[in-house]
Amino acid sequence: MQDIFDKFQITEVIHSYTIHLDIERIDVCRDLFLEDGKLELRIGKAKGQDEIELLLSKILEFTRGKRHFITNTLVDLHEGGAYAQSYLLVVDAIESTKTIMTGVYHDTFVKEDGVWKIHTRKLVVDLSF
């Protein structure tokens, strides 16, 4: 039963990231990462919560008026942490329902003080974009 609960908590972290990115709560996104977490996006890489916050602030230029949808999430628990893979769909939410981008998040998680945190997050954008 604990495995199901852990998978649910990890999925909540994944969803929290995209929702808070959409509402420009970069501070919340930052805190979803471990202190020494890593983030790799199309526009750059960051290590540590401060660099992650700066990178996410830069990406707001491109994401305002967009909605990020997470689908098809798989979580694999293992001793010491977890790995998750999720599909990402980004659509315009202001001018049309046009698909802006699709890709796959590859995440690793570690439980810190009873809370699942992102250790590494890498977005691989699909070639069509």
Backbone bond lengths (Angstrom), bond angles and torsions (degrees), N, CA, C in turn:
res aa  C-N    CA-C-N  psi(-1)  N-CA   C-N-CA  omega(-1)  CA-C   N-CA-C  phi
1 M - - - 1.446 - - 1.529 111.28 -
2 Q 1.339 116.73 -34.85 1.464 120.29 179.65 1.526 110.79 -61.64
3 D 1.343 117.80 -36.75 1.463 120.82 178.89 1.530 111.20 -58.47
4 I 1.314 116.77 -43.35 1.465 120.64 179.83 1.527 110.08 -63.97
5 F 1.327 116.67 -42.74 1.459 120.89 179.23 1.529 110.91 -63.42
6 D 1.337 117.79 -43.64 1.464 121.54 177.86 1.524 111.18 -61.63
7 K 1.338 116.68 -43.65 1.465 119.86 178.96 1.525 110.90 -62.93
8 F 1.314 116.85 -39.49 1.461 120.54 177.92 1.528 110.19 -63.53
9 Q 1.320 117.88 -45.66 1.463 121.31 179.91 1.530 111.42 -61.30
10 I 1.312 117.36 -41.26 1.468 121.33 178.79 1.524 110.20 -64.79
11 T 1.316 116.92 -42.81 1.461 120.85 177.75 1.525 110.57 -61.93
12 E 1.318 117.49 -37.65 1.468 121.33 176.49 1.526 111.49 -62.88
13 V 1.325 117.56 -38.57 1.466 120.96 177.09 1.535 109.59 -63.14
14 I 1.316 116.94 -44.40 1.465 121.70 179.66 1.528 110.14 -60.22
15 H 1.315 117.29 -45.56 1.466 121.02 -179.76 1.526 111.36 -69.57
16 S 1.302 117.26 -38.35 1.458 121.11 179.13 1.526 111.03 -59.71
17 Y 1.311 116.62 -41.15 1.472 121.32 179.03 1.527 110.68 -56.53
18 T 1.326 117.60 -50.64 1.466 119.38 -175.15 1.526 112.11 -71.44
19 I 1.303 117.60 -38.93 1.467 119.83 178.77 1.528 110.20 -64.08
20 H 1.320 116.53 -46.08 1.463 119.24 -178.88 1.528 112.14 -70.16
21 L 1.310 117.93 -29.06 1.466 120.03 172.84 1.529 109.70 -63.86
22 D 1.326 116.63 -43.85 1.469 120.82 -179.39 1.525 113.00 -63.32
23 I 1.322 117.38 -32.50 1.473 119.59 -179.52 1.538 111.32 -98.57
24 E 1.330 115.13 13.13 1.467 123.48 174.16 1.519 113.73 62.06
25 R 1.326 116.37 35.52 1.465 121.98 174.33 1.532 108.76 -98.27
26 I 1.319 114.65 69.64 1.459 121.73 -177.80 1.530 110.96 -61.72
27 D 1.333 116.91 -31.27 1.458 120.63 178.46 1.525 111.52 -60.83
28 V 1.328 116.62 -38.93 1.465 120.60 178.23 1.533 109.82 -69.26
29 C 1.329 116.70 -44.01 1.474 120.39 178.00 1.527 110.50 -58.00
30 R 1.313 116.81 -45.13 1.462 123.23 -179.71 1.522 110.67 -55.68
31 D 1.323 116.35 -44.77 1.457 120.79 -175.60 1.526 113.76 -74.31
32 L 1.320 117.97 -8.46 1.462 121.31 175.14 1.524 111.72 -76.11
33 F 1.336 116.16 -14.08 1.466 122.63 -179.44 1.522 110.76 -96.08
34 L 1.331 115.52 152.50 1.456 120.51 168.11 1.524 108.73 -62.05
35 E 1.311 116.86 160.01 1.473 121.21 178.89 1.529 111.19 -54.64
36 D 1.336 117.26 -37.75 1.471 120.99 -179.86 1.536 111.63 -104.37
37 G 1.329 116.44 24.70 1.464 120.81 -178.59 1.520 112.65 -62.57
38 K 1.329 114.20 163.88 1.464 120.67 -179.70 1.522 109.50 -128.08
39 L 1.340 114.99 142.85 1.461 122.03 178.06 1.512 108.45 -133.16
40 E 1.336 115.74 129.61 1.459 120.76 177.87 1.527 108.77 -126.33
41 L 1.329 114.78 115.81 1.457 122.36 178.83 1.517 109.50 -120.23
42 R 1.303 115.81 175.24 1.458 121.45 179.49 1.533 111.47 -58.92
43 I 1.337 117.15 -34.17 1.465 120.24 -174.95 1.525 114.14 -92.32
44 G 1.330 117.92 -3.05 1.455 118.61 178.58 1.514 113.42 159.39
45 K 1.336 113.61 -179.72 1.459 121.77 -179.20 1.524 109.04 -123.23
46 A 1.330 115.40 153.03 1.457 121.08 177.98 1.520 109.17 -143.28
47 K 1.335 114.87 146.92 1.461 120.83 175.46 1.520 107.76 -131.50
48 G 1.315 115.85 127.19 1.454 121.58 -178.58 1.519 110.67 92.44
49 Q 1.322 115.51 152.03 1.462 120.61 -174.44 1.530 113.12 -60.24
50 D 1.325 117.94 -36.92 1.469 119.44 -179.43 1.522 111.52 -65.52
51 E 1.326 117.28 -46.30 1.474 120.83 178.20 1.528 110.72 -65.54
52 I 1.319 117.24 -37.55 1.464 120.87 178.28 1.526 109.87 -61.75
53 E 1.317 116.63 -43.41 1.468 120.21 178.77 1.532 110.85 -61.54
54 L 1.325 117.94 -41.51 1.464 121.23 177.99 1.523 111.96 -64.16
55 L 1.329 116.89 -44.06 1.470 120.63 179.68 1.521 110.59 -63.70
56 L 1.315 117.33 -43.20 1.459 120.23 179.56 1.530 111.46 -66.85
57 S 1.326 117.38 -33.08 1.467 120.44 175.40 1.523 110.73 -62.92
58 K 1.323 116.61 -39.41 1.474 120.84 178.15 1.530 111.17 -66.16
59 I 1.321 116.15 -37.64 1.465 118.93 -176.60 1.525 112.04 -71.52
60 L 1.330 117.37 -18.34 1.467 119.94 177.22 1.526 112.09 -58.67
61 E 1.346 116.78 -29.42 1.463 120.48 177.03 1.531 111.12 -56.45
62 F 1.321 116.75 -34.08 1.460 122.13 -175.89 1.524 113.25 -96.02
63 T 1.337 116.84 -18.22 1.466 118.91 -171.28 1.527 114.37 -105.64
64 R 1.316 117.85 -5.53 1.474 118.71 178.42 1.521 109.35 -61.76
65 G 1.334 115.81 132.82 1.457 120.42 -179.51 1.514 113.95 79.49
66 K 1.319 116.44 13.12 1.466 121.66 178.98 1.522 108.80 -115.64
67 R 1.325 115.45 158.00 1.461 121.78 173.74 1.521 108.40 -122.11
68 H 1.320 114.51 133.95 1.463 121.36 179.20 1.528 108.52 -103.22
69 F 1.311 116.40 124.55 1.464 121.74 179.63 1.520 109.23 -114.98
70 I 1.329 115.40 130.15 1.458 122.27 176.56 1.521 107.91 -102.70
71 T 1.324 116.45 130.35 1.463 121.42 178.76 1.527 109.34 -136.69
72 N 1.306 115.01 166.86 1.475 122.49 171.68 1.534 112.29 46.88
73 T 1.296 116.27 59.44 1.461 121.92 -180.00 1.527 110.55 -90.78
74 L 1.314 115.28 131.19 1.465 122.60 173.60 1.521 107.79 -118.83
75 V 1.309 116.35 132.26 1.460 121.70 179.10 1.519 108.41 -120.80
76 D 1.321 115.88 128.07 1.463 122.37 178.75 1.528 108.14 -116.90
77 L 1.319 116.29 110.21 1.459 120.99 177.86 1.518 109.74 -82.93
78 H 1.317 115.65 141.10 1.459 120.38 175.56 1.520 108.33 -146.20
79 E 1.307 115.96 167.04 1.465 119.66 -178.53 1.526 109.13 -59.11
80 G 1.309 116.32 122.75 1.457 120.54 178.07 1.516 115.12 94.25
81 G 1.338 118.12 -5.58 1.459 117.79 -179.94 1.513 113.52 167.89
82 A 1.317 113.84 -152.73 1.464 119.87 -178.10 1.525 109.42 -156.12
83 Y 1.329 114.08 156.74 1.466 122.50 173.76 1.527 106.96 -122.67
84 A 1.325 116.58 137.79 1.465 120.24 176.87 1.516 109.20 -134.07
85 Q 1.308 114.05 147.21 1.470 122.25 175.88 1.515 106.75 -130.16
86 S 1.341 116.19 130.84 1.461 121.07 -177.69 1.518 110.09 -139.35
87 Y 1.332 115.50 143.38 1.457 119.86 172.55 1.519 109.00 -81.29
88 L 1.330 115.40 145.02 1.454 122.23 177.56 1.523 109.21 -120.69
89 L 1.310 115.66 134.17 1.458 123.07 174.93 1.521 106.90 -128.49
90 V 1.327 117.47 123.93 1.459 122.14 178.87 1.522 108.16 -114.30
91 V 1.334 115.83 126.71 1.467 120.52 179.97 1.518 110.25 -125.81
92 D 1.326 115.22 154.50 1.456 122.29 174.33 1.524 107.98 -72.31
93 A 1.324 117.04 135.01 1.459 120.61 -178.48 1.529 112.11 -114.78
94 I 1.333 117.21 7.20 1.456 119.68 -176.73 1.528 112.22 -118.05
95 E 1.320 116.70 -55.01 1.463 120.15 -172.84 1.525 114.22 -95.15
96 S 1.309 116.77 -26.78 1.468 120.47 -177.62 1.520 108.51 -161.98
97 T 1.310 116.45 -175.09 1.461 120.63 173.01 1.522 109.61 -106.78
98 K 1.294 115.94 26.98 1.460 122.82 -178.18 1.535 111.42 -63.08
99 T 1.328 115.25 137.71 1.459 120.77 173.66 1.520 108.26 -75.24
100 I 1.317 116.25 124.28 1.455 122.72 -179.00 1.523 111.15 -89.93
101 M 1.338 115.67 -38.47 1.457 119.49 -175.04 1.522 109.77 -166.51
102 T 1.323 115.73 152.37 1.459 121.99 169.25 1.523 107.90 -131.99
103 G 1.312 115.30 156.57 1.453 119.03 179.77 1.510 110.88 -175.15
104 V 1.324 114.86 -171.01 1.461 121.91 -179.05 1.527 108.80 -132.92
105 Y 1.326 115.46 128.59 1.466 121.00 171.57 1.520 108.75 -88.87
106 H 1.319 115.58 135.70 1.457 123.48 172.50 1.523 106.23 -117.93
107 D 1.323 116.30 114.09 1.460 121.38 -173.53 1.517 111.91 -123.73
108 T 1.327 115.27 146.15 1.459 120.44 166.90 1.527 107.14 -119.11
109 F 1.321 115.35 147.23 1.461 122.32 -176.14 1.516 110.28 -130.22
110 V 1.324 114.20 149.89 1.459 122.37 173.82 1.521 106.66 -133.86
111 K 1.309 115.99 141.84 1.462 120.98 177.69 1.529 107.98 -88.82
112 E 1.339 115.01 120.32 1.456 121.10 -178.61 1.528 108.72 -120.78
113 D 1.321 116.20 118.65 1.471 121.09 -178.12 1.529 111.79 52.15
114 G 1.331 116.00 40.79 1.459 121.87 176.76 1.521 115.26 81.60
115 V 1.339 117.36 3.21 1.471 121.70 -178.40 1.527 109.31 -120.04
116 W 1.342 116.15 131.60 1.460 120.58 177.09 1.520 109.48 -74.28
117 K 1.345 115.44 128.86 1.469 122.41 179.63 1.529 108.53 -126.23
118 I 1.318 114.55 151.04 1.472 119.90 176.93 1.524 108.35 -75.85
119 H 1.323 115.98 126.96 1.465 121.03 173.69 1.529 109.37 -92.48
120 T 1.326 116.19 -49.17 1.475 120.26 175.68 1.520 108.94 -136.79
121 R 1.315 115.25 143.14 1.470 121.16 176.01 1.524 107.02 -138.08
122 K 1.328 115.59 122.10 1.465 121.38 178.63 1.520 108.33 -127.01
123 L 1.323 115.15 126.95 1.463 120.46 175.81 1.523 108.78 -100.23
124 V 1.327 115.39 123.75 1.467 121.13 174.79 1.529 105.98 -107.48
125 V 1.339 115.21 110.52 1.461 121.88 -178.39 1.523 108.75 -78.05
126 D 1.332 116.65 136.88 1.462 120.44 178.62 1.525 110.95 -62.65
127 L 1.316 116.15 146.65 1.458 122.15 -175.93 1.517 113.87 -58.60
128 S 1.315 118.02 -28.70 1.463 120.81 -178.32 1.528 111.88 -66.87
129 F 1.327 118.03 -11.74 1.452 121.66 179.37 1.494 110.85 -115.22
